[in-house]
């Protein structure tokens, strides 16, 4: 799924699945590096989405104060 079509909810679900699989030793060692890379991508995506949402929220609050 590309970043253009990825939603926060789907990214969060995928990230949780990766974490669960790693914690339960369901990831073969040969795939672990790729899973960790994908987890980092998803973490960054979610952090950016949350940051943008926070910025928009703060803008809206400032507009209400005017």
C-alpha positions in Angstrom: 0.0 0.0 0.0 1.5 3.3 -1.0 1.7 6.3 1.4 -0.9 8.1 -0.8 -3.6 5.5 -0.1 -2.5 4.5 3.4 -4.7 5.7 6.2 -3.6 6.2 9.8 -5.9 3.4 11.0 -4.5 0.9 8.4 -0.9 1.9 9.2 -1.6 1.5 12.9 -3.2 -1.9 12.4 -0.3 -3.1 10.2 2.3 -1.8 12.7 0.5 -3.7 15.5 0.5 -6.9 13.5 4.2 -6.6 12.8 4.9 -6.0 16.5 2.8 -8.9 17.5 4.4 -11.2 14.9 7.9 -10.2 16.1 7.0 -10.6 19.8 5.6 -14.1 19.1 8.6 -15.1 17.0 6.4 -15.5 13.9 8.9 -13.7 11.7 11.7 -15.8 10.1 15.1 -14.2 10.7 15.6 -13.6 7.0 12.4 -11.4 6.9 13.1 -9.6 10.2 15.1 -6.8 8.7 12.3 -6.0 6.2 9.7 -6.1 8.9 11.6 -3.8 11.1 12.2 -1.4 8.2 8.4 -1.4 7.4 7.6 -0.9 11.1 9.9 2.2 11.1 8.1 3.5 7.9 4.7 3.0 9.6 5.9 4.7 12.8 7.1 7.7 10.8 3.9 7.8 8.8 1.7 7.7 12.0 3.9 10.4 13.7 3.6 12.7 10.7 -0.1 12.2 10.5 -0.6 12.9 14.2 1.6 16.0 13.9 -0.4 17.4 11.0 -3.6 16.7 12.8 -2.3 18.5 15.9 -1.3 21.5 13.8 -4.7 21.7 12.1 -6.4 21.4 15.5 -4.3 24.2 16.9 -5.1 26.4 13.9 -8.8 25.7 14.4 -8.6 26.6 18.1 -6.8 29.8 17.3 -9.4 30.7 14.7 -12.1 30.2 17.4 -10.4 32.6 19.7 -10.5 35.5 17.1 
